[in-house]
Amino acid sequence: MIVAATIALYLLWINALPPLISMFFGDRWNMPLDGGRVWRDQQPIFGPHKTIRGILSSLLGGIMVTPLIGIAWWVGALTALLAMSGDLLSSFIKRRRTLKSGTEIVILDQLFESLFPALFLTHVLDLSWEQIAVIQILFIIIAYWSSRFWYFIMYRPPLENYPRQVRSTVRLREWRACHFPLARWQALFNLTSVLADLVILAPLFKVTGLYEKGTRNALKIEVVKKTFFFPSLPDAFDQFRILLLTDLHLDGLDGLTDSLITHLQDIEVDLCLIGGDIRMQTYGPIAPCLRHLRRLLPHVRTRHGLLGVLGNHDCLEMAPDFEEAGLIMLINESWPIERNGGKILIVGVDDPHYYKMANAEEAFRDVPAQCFTIFLAHSPESYREAAQCNADLYLCGHTHGGQICLPDTIKCGPIFTNSRAPRFTASGHWQYRSMQGYTSRGAGASSIPLRFNCPGEITVITLVKGDVDLTDTTFSP
């Protein structure tokens, strides 16, 4: 019985590794095993959830723990491969029944991935049929209820009429971020950032005498003017001007709000979009950034108001305060802009980076087909989903353009992007399929309030009806 229970736990470990790896790494290295190809019935062979990364994680994880259960590494490798083969067979059967990837069928989901390795281990460990039966029963029961618990924790149904899907893990992060009593312990949850920014970079710049220069650089904000051409743009919106402000971090640097106000005096636009990260820190009191925001917004001269989205430094509890200050928040929803009989829609999603609550499909729910749409997100990490929903223009920030960069003459782009999206989306104008995108360097500075070779940015965007001008555009590979 002990041997059977040990093997069942071993198989559960192998089975749990792909979703655990997916939780930590998101879309990185997430290549579908079937390459997106379809079978003769025009359905996917396995589906997008069966990835090369998942197979490798199970294989390596299975080998790593073999010393704990007393089997050779090659036995663990074959056991993991057989378990994954059984999992792929279950997925193949479900795709033939036209069931969507992720659909759960009790016993079918657990049967083959435990049966195949158990039969193999019978010859290696001389297991009896009774032990095989115990392994099967234990695995099926535990795997089923574990998957139900995982779904409950990670994908708990949203509250009624709530504009975004909320997971319990996200509630914990938001509570921690927006409640001051836990601020003193926040460093424990962001140890990597603390070591990089406060322990290494900040002392380095202070010792070299560059800290004050970097601070002065952060206050030298540029007004960047960009023109985007769209054949599908409604006639009424030809020459429509948009002010894009993102990554303000208003309470992080003395004099930043005054500098922004000075630059905004001579700018008049049709619409202002704010791409999130109003606060400097990812935790603690929100009152300081709100005071600065209330000072700043009256100086934004716009005919159609101000719309914004949440960033990874903003938590949901801050949204009512932002709206009270005059900023309409889009949390996985759309907002119409009407002008001279024409209409476009601004589609805003929640933070795709830290809270990972961006839901493009939900945001496009009320968007009519063929309607011109501008997709607003804090970071470029929702670019694939936006393109699938036929967004025309994707506007974002978050990367700060690198914030601390090598001189332009080196031509190597940002050193760090702090984004899971490809590097071609890290800064400036880019293109993905038929969707154009623009990633602002942001107006403020985060972590340490310094900038080198990467000035802060206020972006003035002009929409023009006409053929797309792809000058100075970086394409996706």
N, C-alpha and C positions, 0 to 999 in steps of 0.2 A: 504493500500500500504506500509506503514511504517513497519507493522508487517511482511508482506511477504518479504520485503527487508532485515529485520533483520534476519529472519530465513535463507534466502539464504546466507547471509554472514556467519552465524553460520555454515552452511553446507560446505561452502567453506573453513572455518578454519579447520574443521575436515578433509576435503579432502587434505588440504595442509600439514598437520603435518607429514605423513610418508615420503615424499621426503625431507622435512626440516630436520627431524631427520637423514635420510640417509646421507645428506650432512655433518652434524656435526660429526656423529659417524662412517661413513664408513661401514666396514664389522663387526664391533663389535656387538655382540648379534644379528646378522642378520640371524636368523634361518627361512628358508622357511616354510610357514604354511603347505604346503603339504608334507614336509619332503623329497622332491625330487621324490616322487612317481608318477607313470604314471597312466592314465585312461585305459579303455579297448582298446582305439584306439592307445595305446603306446605313447601318447602325455602327457605332464605334466598336472596335475589336475588344478593348478592355475599358476604355473611358479615361478621363483626365486624372482620376485619383490614383491610378496605378502608374507609378513613375519609376524611372531608373534610380533616382535618389532613394526611394523607399526600399527597393530591392537591395541596394548596396548597404543601406543602414541596417537592415535585418541580417544581411550576411556578416557584416563586420561585428555587429552587436552579438550575434550568435556565437561567433568565434571567441570574442573577448571573455565570455563567462564560462567557456568550456572547462577551465580548471576548477571552477566551483562545483561542477556536477560530475567531475571525474571522467570525462570523455576526451578523445583526441580532437585537435582543432579541425582536422579534415572531416570528422564525423559531425561536428557542430556546423561546419560550412554546408555539407550536404543536407543536414536536417533543416537549416534555414532555407536553402534553395527549394527543397521539397515543400516546405510550409508555404513559401511564396508562390510556388507552382499551383498548389491547391487553392490559394487565394485568387490567383489569376483565372483558374478554371471556373470558380464561382462567379467572378465578374463576367467572364465570357458567356456563361449561361444566362445571367441576368440581362446582358445586352441583347441576347437573341430574343429575350422576352420583351424587348423594348423598354426595359426599366431604366430610369435615369441613374447615373453614377451617384452612389451614396445611398440608394434605396436599400433598406434593410429587410432581409428575409431570414427568419430564425432557422437554424440548423444548416441551411444551405451556406450561409455566410461562415459558419464555423466548421462544417463537416470535413471538407477536403484538406484544409490547411492544418488540421490536426491528424487526420487519418493517414495521409501520405507519409509524413515524418515518423508517425508511430509504427507503421508497417516496416519502414526502413530500420528503425531502432530495435525492432524485434529480432533482427538477425545479428545486430551488433551487441545488444545487451541480453539477449536470450529472454525476451519478455514472454509472458504467458498471454493467452487470449483474454483472460480475466483482467490482467493489467492493462491491456489495450483498451478494453471496455471502460475501465475506470478513468484512463487518460481521456477518452472521448467524452465521457459524461462530465468530468470536472472541467475540461476545456470549454465545452459548449455552454455550460451553465455560467461559469465565471466570465467568459468572453462576452456573452450576451448582456449580462447585467453590468459589466464594466463599460460596454459601449453605450448602454442607456444612461449610465451615470455620467460618462464623458459628454454625451450630447446635452444632458441637463445642465452641466456646469458651463460648457462652452457656448451652447446655442439655446439658452433658455428663451422661451417665447417672449416677445416684447410686451410692454404694458399697452393696454388699449389706447388707441389714438396717439401713441407715442411716435414721433417722427423718425425714429431710428431703432434698429435692433440692438438691444442691450444685453450683454453677457454679464454674469456675476463677477467675472474677473475684471471687467471694465468698471463695474460699480466700485470695486475695491480700489482700483487705481485712481478713479475720480475722487472718491472720498478722501484718499490719502493726499491727493494733490490740492484739494480745496479746503482742507481743514488745518489750520495753523498749528494745533498742538503736536502734530506729527512731523512738522517741518524739520525739527532738529534731527530726526532719524532718517530723513529723506536720502542722505548721502549713502546710507547702507544699501538702498535700492538702485543706486546709480554709481556704483563704485568705479566702473571704468571711466565714466565721464569725469568724476572727481579727480582720479589719478592723472588723466590726460590734461585737464584744464587747470586745476588748482595746484596740483603737485608738480607737474612738469612744465607746462607751457607758460603759466603766469610767472613763476619764478625765473624762468629762462629769459623772458622778455624784460623783466625788471633788472636782472643782473647785467644784461647787455645794453641797458639804457634805452630800449626801444618801446617800453610800455607806454610812456606818455605820447610818443609819436603815433603809436597804433591807436590810442584813444582819440587823438586829433584827427587821424584819418577817418575814424568811424563817424565823426561829425561832418565830414565833407561829403555831402550827399549830392549825387548827380540827378538831373532830370533827363531821362532817356525817352526819346520819342520814337515810336514804332508804328509802321503802317502795315495793315493786313488786308489782302485782297481776296474777295469771295464772290464768285459768280452768283451764288444762291442768296446773297444778302438782299433783303427787301429794299426796294428803292427808297423808302422813307428813312432808312438808316445809313444811306450813303453819307460819308464824312462824320459818322457818329463817333464821338470822342469818349474814351473811358480812362479814368484814373485808377491805376492799380497800385495799391499800397499793401505790402505784406511784410511779415516778420518785423513788426514795429518795436517790440521789446521796450516799450516806452519808459518803464521804470528802471532800466538797466544802465543808463548813461546820462548824467547831468548835461543839460543843454540840448539833448536830442529833440525834444518836443519843440523847443524854440526854433531850432534849425529847420524842422519840418514846416512849421508855421510860416517862416520866412519864405521858403520855397513855394508854398501853396498860394501866396498872395497873388501871384500873377497867372495862376492856372485856373481856367474855367472849363468844365467838361459837362457832358450830358449825363454821365453815370460814374459813380465811384464804387469800386470793388475792393474789399479788404480781405486778404488771404490768410488771416489768422496769426496766432502768436502775438497777442497784445502784451502779455506779461513777460517779464525777463526770465524768472525762474519757472520750473515745472511744478512748484509747490508753494505753499505759504499764502500770505494775505493777498487779496486781489484789490484792496482799496487804492494802493499807490498807482497801479496802472490805470485804474478807472479815473482817478483824478486827472492824469495826463490825457486820457482819451476824451474826457469832457472838455478839456482845453483845446484839443486838436480839431475835433469834428466840426465845430462852428466855422472854421476857416476853410473847410472844403466846400467849394462852390460847384454845385451839381444840380442839374435840372430834374433828374429822375431819382434822386435820393442816394442812399448808401446801403449796399448789401455786403454781407460778410459771411465767412465760414469759420469754424473752430480749428485751431491748430493744436499741435501736441503740447504746447505750453498752456493751453486753455482747457478748462474742464466745463462740463455741461452746466454746472451751477452758475457759471459766469454769464451765460447767454441772456438771462433776463436783465442783468445790469448793462450789458452791451446795448440791448434794445432800448432800455430806458435812456441811454446816452444818445440815441438816434440812429443806431446801426441795426438794420433788419438782418437777423441771422437765418441762414439757409442751412438746415440740418437734414440732409437727404431729401430735398424738396426743390421745387422750381418756382420762379417768380417772373411774371410777364412784364415786359416793358413795351408800351404802346406809344407810337409816334406817327402822326399824320396818316392814320388808317392802317399802318403796318405794325407788326408785332414780332419781337424776338423773345426768347426765354433765357433767363439766367438759371442755370442748374447748379446748385451748391451741394457738396457732400461733406460729411463729417471727416475728421482727421484720418487719413489713410496710413499714417506712419506709426504713431505710438499706440493710440487707442484702437486703430484698425477698424473703425466703424463706418468707413465710407461704403455707401450702398448706391451705386450708380443706377441699378435697375429700379430701385425704389424711387430715386430722385427723378427718373424719367417717366414715372408712372402716368402722370397727367400731361405729358408732352405730346402734342399731335405729331403725326408723321409729317416729314418734310419741313417742319418748323426749324428756323435757324436758331441754333443754341450755342451759348457760351458756357463752358463747363468750368466752374470755380472750385478748386480744391487747395488745401494747404500745401501739399507736396505733389510731385509728378507721379507718385506711385499708383495712381488709378488710371494711368493713361490707356492701358489696354481696355479696361471696362468702358471708359468714355468713348473710345473709338468704336467699340461694339455697339454702343447706343447711338452711333452716328452724330456725335458732337462735332461741331464745326471748328471751335476754337477752345483750347485748353489753357487756362491761366492758373499759375501757381507760384510758389516760392519755396520756402523751407531750407533749401540748400545753401542760401546766402552766397551762391556763386563760389563757394569754397571759403569765403571770408578772409582767410589767410592763404594767399597764393604766391607762387613764384612769379618773378617778373614776366611780363607779356612776351618778351623776346624769346623766352624758352619755349613758348607755345605748347605747353603740356596740360593746360586746363587746370581745374581745381585739384588740389591734393586730396581733400576729403569732401565728400558730398553728403554724408549722413543720410543716404537715401538708398532704398533697395531697387530703385528704377535704374535703367541703363544710363551710362555716363553721357550719352548724347542729349539727355533731358536735363542735365545738371545746371545749365545756365543759358539764357538767351533764347533765340528763335529756333524751333525744331519742327520736324514733321514726322508723323507716324501714320502710315496709310494715307487716307484722305483728310485726316485731321491735322490742323496746324496747332502748335503749342508754343507757349512762352513761359519760361521760368525766370522770375525776377531775382535779382541778387538780394532783395529785401532792403528795407530802410534802416533797420537797427542792426544790432550785433548781439549774439547770445554767447553763453558760457563765459568767455572773457571778452569784455567790450573793446576789442581791437580789430582793426582791418589793415591788411597790407596787400597792395596791388589788386584790390577788389573793393572799390568804393560802394557805399550804400546807394540805393536806387529808388527814385520815384518814377514810375512808368506812365507815360501818356500814350495811349493806343488809339489810333484812328482806323475805323473800319471803312473800307472802300469797296464799292460794288464793281467788280471786274475780274479779269483773269488773275489767277494766283501768281504773285511775284515770289519766286523761290530764291531770291538773292540772299546770300548770307544765311542760308538755312542748313541746319544739320539734319541729315536723314537717319532713320533707324536702319540698322544693318539688315 
